[in-house]
């Protein structure tokens, strides 16, 4: 009798029972920019991880991680930083031939 794949295996081949690792994101997607004199690095594997000003945080969305790390920035500054990081990540990703952000 054939075995039905579990939900993770159905959605993401290679992610079923007995698999040692399951990666559905581009490994090591990374962007670094200098914003207002602060070096900000954002990395995405499953969650966005942001390092800046001696602090770090992880969140599902990049803007959430940025707010956790740099809570005093205005919404306009956060939006500007978000756009710069995503642009840098897209540029690096295009050069490396990676998948989607």
N, C-alpha and C positions, 0 to 999 in steps of 0.2 A: 504494500500500500504506500503511495507516495506521501511524503511528509510535506505539510503546508508550511511555508516560511512564516516566521513570526513577524510582527509588524515592522520592527527595525530592519530586518533582512529584506522585506518586501520594498520598503522605501529607499534603503541605502544598501545596495549589494556589498557584501563583505562586512556587514555589521550584525550578523546573526549570532546565535549561541555558539560558543566555542571560538569565536574570533578574538584574537588578542587585542586588537585595537580597531577603532572605528573612526575614520577621519572623513568628514564630509566637507571640510573647508580647505582652501588653499593653504598649505603649510607655510608658516613663517611670513605671512603678509605683513610688511613693516613699513612705517613711514616716520621720518624724523624731520622736524622743522624747528626753526628758532622763532619764537613769538614773544615780542616785548622783552627781548634779552634772555628768555628762558628756553632751554632746549626741551622740546616735547617729543616723546617717542610713543607711537601707537603701534601695537602688534595685534594681529587677529589670527587666532586658530579656531577656537569655538566662540570664545568671548573676546571682546576688545580689552586689551590691557594697556593702560597709559602710565607712563613715567614722566614726571615733571617736577622741578623744584624740590627734589628730595622726597617726593611723595609718589605713591602708586595706587592704582585702583583697577578693578576689572568690572565690566558690565556687559550686558547683551548688546547694547547700542553704544556707539562711540560717543555721542553727545552726553550720555549718562556718565560714562567713565570720566570724561573731561570735567563735568560739573563736580564730581567727587574729588578730583585731584586739584582743580583750580576753582574753588567755590566763590571766590570774590570777583571773578570776571563778569562783566556785563553780558547780557544776552547777545548783543551785537558782536562783542569780542569773541564769545564762545562760537557764534556762527562763523565768524571769519576764520578762527582757528580750525574748526571742523572742516570747512571747505578746503583750506590749505592742506590739512592732513590727508583728506580723501583724494585730492588732486595728486599729491605726492605718491600716495599708495597706488593710485591708478597708473601713474607714469612708470613707477618701478615694476608694477605687475605687467604692463605692456611690454617693457624691455625684457623681462624674464620669460615672457610667453606663458604666464600663469593663467589661472581661471578667473572667475568673477570675484569681485569684492563682495 
